[in-house]
Amino acid sequence: MYAVIEISGKQQIIRQDEIIKVDRLDANAGDNVTITRVLALGEGENLKFGNPFVAGASVVFEVLENKKDKKVIVFKKKRRKRYEVKRGHRQHLSVVKVKQININ
């Protein structure tokens, strides 16, 4: 069974016991987080779609760690104008494990 959820303003397809990276959650390592914004749920012919969310459905995550992602280099240049800007960015992430997918 899989679920499509909205987390941090993005849609994510998840399955039971899967480990995913999401934008930093407001939780510490070892905490459980429950998400109720489930857009679709099920598998095969038992698939349920929400309008916009499936009523009574939720997903429980365990936060494994909070960390930073790899560095992304942002380089801007305008030719013949002597304009160059080089900046780096590291996104804050939470690594979570899907513990349970609940259906009403």
Contact map, one row per residue, 1 for C-alpha under 8 A:
11100000000000110000000000000000000000001110000000000000000000000000000000000000000000000000000000000000
11110000000011110000000000000000000000001110000000000000000000000000000000000000000000000000000000000000
11111000000011100000000000000000000001111100000000000000000000000000000000000000000000000000000000001000
01111100001111000000000000000000000001111000000000000000000000000000000000000000000000000000000000000000
00111110001111000000000000000000001011110000000000000000000000000000000000000000000000000000000000000000
00011111111100000000000000000000000011100000000000000000000000000000000000000000000000000000000000000000
00001111111100000000010000000000001010000000000000000000000000000000000000000000000000000000000000000000
00000111110000000000011000000000000000000000000000000000000000000000000000000000000000000000000000000000
00000111111000000000000000000000000000000000000000000000000000000000000000000000000000000000000000000000
00000111111100000000000000000000000000000000000000000000000000000000000000000000000000000000000000000000
00011110111110000000000000000000000000000000000000000000000000000000000000000000000000000000000000000000
00011110011111000000000000000000000000000000000000000000000000000000000000000000000000000000000000000000
01111000001111100000000000000000000000000000000000000000000000000000000000000000000000000000000000000000
01111000000111110100000000000000000000000000000000000000000000000000000000000000000000000000000001000000
11100000000011111100000000000000000000000000000000000000000000000000000000000000000000000000000001000000
11000000000001111100000000000000000000000000000000000000000000000000000000000000000000000000000001111000
00000000000000111110000000000000000000000000000000000000000000000000000000000000000000000000000011110000
00000000000001111111000000000000000000000000000000000000000000000000000000000000000000000000000011000000
00000000000000001111100000000000000000000000000000000000000000000000000000000000000000000000001111000000
00000000000000000111110000000000000000000000000000000000000000000000000000000000000000000000001110000000
00000000000000000011111000000000000000000000000000000000000000000000000000000000000000000000111100000000
00000011000000000001111110000000000000000000000000000000000000000000000000000000000000000000111100000000
00000001000000000000111110000000000000000000000000000000000000000000000000000000000000000011110000000000
00000000000000000000011111000000000000000000000000000000000000000100000000000000000000000001110000000000
00000000000000000000011111100000000000000000000000000000000000000000000000000000000000000000110000000000
00000000000000000000000111110000000000000000000000000000000000000000000000000000000000000000000000000000
00000000000000000000000011111010100000000000000000000000000000100000000000000000000000000000000000000000
00000000000000000000000001111110000000000000000000000000000000101100000000000000000000000000000000000000
00000000000000000000000000111110000000000000000000000000000001111100000000000000000000000000000000000000
00000000000000000000000000011111000000000000000000000000000001111000000000000000000000000000000000000000
00000000000000000000000000111111100000000000000000000000000001100000000000000000000000000000000000000000
00000000000000000000000000000111110000000000000000000000000111100000000000000000000000000000000000000000
00000000000000000000000000100011111000000000000000000000000111100000000000000000000000000000000000000000
00000000000000000000000000000001111100000000000000000000011110000000000000000000000000000000000000000000
00001010000000000000000000000000111111000000000000000000011110000000000000000000000000000000000000000000
00000000000000000000000000000000011111000000000000000001111000000000000000000000000000000000000000000000
00001110000000000000000000000000001111100000000000001100010000000000000000000000000000000000000000000000
00111100000000000000000000000000001111111000000001001100111000000000000000000000000000000000000000000000
00111100000000000000000000000000000011111000000011111100000000000000000000000000000000000000000000000000
00111000000000000000000000000000000001111100001111001100000000000000000000000000000000000000000000000000
11110000000000000000000000000000000001111110001110000100000000000000000000000000000000000000000000000000
11100000000000000000000000000000000000011111011100000000000000000000000000000000000000000000000000000000
11000000000000000000000000000000000000001111111000000000000000000000000000000000000000000000000000000000
00000000000000000000000000000000000000000111111000000000000000000000000000000000000000000000000000000000
00000000000000000000000000000000000000000011111000000000000000000000000000000000000000000000000000000000
00000000000000000000000000000000000000000111111100000000000000000000000000000000000000000000000000000000
00000000000000000000000000000000000000011111111110000000000000000000000000000000000000000000000000000000
00000000000000000000000000000000000000011100011111000100000000000000000000000000000000000000000000000000
00000000000000000000000000000000000000111000001111111100000000000000000000000000000000000000000000000000
00000000000000000000000000000000000001110000000111111110000000000000000000000000000000000000000000000000
00000000000000000000000000000000000000100000000011111100000000000000000000000000000000000000000000000000
00000000000000000000000000000000000000100000000011111100000000000000000000000000000000000000000000000000
00000000000000000000000000000000000011110000000011111110000000000000000000000000000000000000000000000000
00000000000000000000000000000000000011111000000111111111100000000000000000000000000000000000000000000000
00000000000000000000000000000000000000000000000001001111100000000000000000000000000000000000000000000001
00000000000000000000000000000000000100000000000000000111110000000000000000000000000000000000000000000011
00000000000000000000000000000000000101000000000000000111111000000000000000000000000000000000000000001111
00000000000000000000000000000000011111000000000000000001111100000000000000000000000000000000000000001110
00000000000000000000000000000000011101000000000000000000111110000000000000000000000000000000000001111100
00000000000000000000000000000001111000000000000000000000011111000000000000000000000000000000000001111100
00000000000000000000000000000001111000000000000000000000001111100000000000000000000000000000000111110000
00000000000000000000000000001111100000000000000000000000000111110000000000000000000000000000000111100000
00000000000000000000000000111111100000000000000000000000000011111100000000000000000000000000011110000000
00000000000000000000000000001100000000000000000000000000000001111100000000000000000000000000011110000000
00000000000000000000000000011100000000000000000000000000000000111110000000000000000000000000011100000000
00000000000000000000000100011000000000000000000000000000000000111111000000000000000000000001111000000000
00000000000000000000000000000000000000000000000000000000000000001111100000000000000000000001111000000000
00000000000000000000000000000000000000000000000000000000000000000111110000000000000000000111100000000000
00000000000000000000000000000000000000000000000000000000000000000011111000000000000000000111100000000000
00000000000000000000000000000000000000000000000000000000000000000001111100000000000000000110000000000000
00000000000000000000000000000000000000000000000000000000000000000000111110000000000000011110000000000000
00000000000000000000000000000000000000000000000000000000000000000000011111000000000000011100000000000000
00000000000000000000000000000000000000000000000000000000000000000000001111100000000001111000000000000000
00000000000000000000000000000000000000000000000000000000000000000000000111110000000011111000000000000000
00000000000000000000000000000000000000000000000000000000000000000000000011111000000111100000000000000000
00000000000000000000000000000000000000000000000000000000000000000000000001111100001111000000000000000000
00000000000000000000000000000000000000000000000000000000000000000000000000111110001110000000000000000000
00000000000000000000000000000000000000000000000000000000000000000000000000011111111100000000000000000000
00000000000000000000000000000000000000000000000000000000000000000000000000001111111000000000000000000000
00000000000000000000000000000000000000000000000000000000000000000000000000000111111000000000000000000000
00000000000000000000000000000000000000000000000000000000000000000000000000000111111000000000000000000000
00000000000000000000000000000000000000000000000000000000000000000000000000000111111100000000000000000000
00000000000000000000000000000000000000000000000000000000000000000000000000011111111110000000000000000000
00000000000000000000000000000000000000000000000000000000000000000000000000111100011111000000000000000000
00000000000000000000000000000000000000000000000000000000000000000000000001111000001111100000000000000000
00000000000000000000000000000000000000000000000000000000000000000000000011110000000111110000000000000000
00000000000000000000000000000000000000000000000000000000000000000000000011100000000011111000000000000000
00000000000000000000000000000000000000000000000000000000000000000000001111000000000001111100000000000000
00000000000000000000000000000000000000000000000000000000000000000000001111000000000000111110000000000000
00000000000000000000000000000000000000000000000000000000000000000001111100000000000000011111000000000000
00000000000000000000001000000000000000000000000000000000000000000001111000000000000000001111100000000000
00000000000000000000001100000000000000000000000000000000000000000111100000000000000000000111110000000000
00000000000000000000111110000000000000000000000000000000000000000111100000000000000000000011111000000000
00000000000000000000111110000000000000000000000000000000000000111110000000000000000000000001111100000000
00000000000000000011110000000000000000000000000000000000000000111110000000000000000000000000111110000000
00000000000000000011110000000000000000000000000000000000000011111000000000000000000000000000011111000000
00000000000000001111000000000000000000000000000000000000000011110000000000000000000000000000001111100000
00000000000001111110000000000000000000000000000000000000001111000000000000000000000000000000000111111000
00000000000000011000000000000000000000000000000000000000001111000000000000000000000000000000000011111000
00000000000000011000000000000000000000000000000000000000001110000000000000000000000000000000000001111100
00100000000000010000000000000000000000000000000000000000111100000000000000000000000000000000000001111110
00000000000000000000000000000000000000000000000000000000111100000000000000000000000000000000000000011111
00000000000000000000000000000000000000000000000000000001110000000000000000000000000000000000000000001111
00000000000000000000000000000000000000000000000000000011100000000000000000000000000000000000000000000111
